[in-house]
Amino acid sequence: MCETCQYIEVNKTLVANKNYDPTRTTTLRNMMVRESNRRFKMIEQAIFKAIVTENVFGFEVLQSTPGRGAYKFLSDDRKIQEFIIWLQGLIDDDIIELQGFSSTRIPKNWLFKYLQTAYQRGVARAREELRKAGYNVPTIAASGGLATVMSVPVHVDSLALLYTRIFNDLKGITDAMQQQIGRLLAEGFASGANPRVIARRLVAAINGAKMGDLGITDSLGRFIPARRRAEILARTEIIRAHHYANINEYKTWGVYGVEVIAEWRTAGDDRVCIQCSSLEGNTYTLDEILPMIPVHPQCRCIAIPIIKNKN
């Protein structure tokens, strides 16, 4: 079968397979999303417990018990301020896992662990693709194992930059969530809303469930709850880490005479957007394609090496 016919047959198979994932990271992405959701749910439960069960604001409609009503005798502004400070602590501990983070040290928290796994898989995938393309490069095991391969400066630096990116993006999501919660809390106090209604509004700002007429939208009428934004971020950054690892590993072998260009490969199913499908099969230099993937949030594209000058 000629190369053109083989290419057509391969793409027919990809289109027929609705679950095809060229990056092979579907399970990892789903795991990270589940972990992200679990952490946001912890915040939702803590908010409801604080406002309804513990009655931290000392609402008269509820029966206070000793130790409860922690903010009861404060002004409404102070109540909101204290609540937001408490909420920030929860977010730092349960979602961001801020402990140990600094400009010179990256904590091995849940964000880093998932990114590291995606990056490691990208490195291993790149080595596999180079060998399939006919290059005489050693296996990961023959190179001393994954830890040794990952100790190359380009991989260490890229992983640190990728972590800083997702950390800042997630921080932006939680900061916006806090602002929304603060606004809804102030509106609840001003309107004299029932504590259960207030709690439901705050939780809806996180998960979007049973929003009804809560009115938490921007000026264009759009609203994406924080938990959903975090899901999208997780799926997107796993792909980015995998892609950067791929390209960086291809580049690493350049000093040994491995010269490749990258071919764009989509998932090939009916979920591929027009923008990505238009790039299918295009070739780029490694420097060109590095910043191109992911094309958009939740992109599933990958760069496959093509022989440029095989010795």
Secondary structure, 3 states (H helix, E strand, C coil): CCHHHHHHHHHHHHHHCCCCCCCCCHHHHHHHHHHHHHHHHHHHHHHHHHHHHCCCCCCCCCCCCCCCCCCCCCCHHHHHHHHHHHHHHHHHHHHHCCCCCCCCCCCCCHHHHHHHHHHHHHHHHHHHHHHHCCCCCCCCHHHCCHHHHHCCHHHHHHHHHHHHHHHHHHHHHHHHHHHHHHHHHHHHHHHCCCHHHHHHHHHHHHHCCCCCCCCCCCCCCCCCCHHHHHHHHHHHHHHHHHHHHHHHHHHHHHHHCCCEEEEEECCCCCCCCHHHHCCCCCEECHHHHCCCCCCCCCCCCEEEEEECCCC
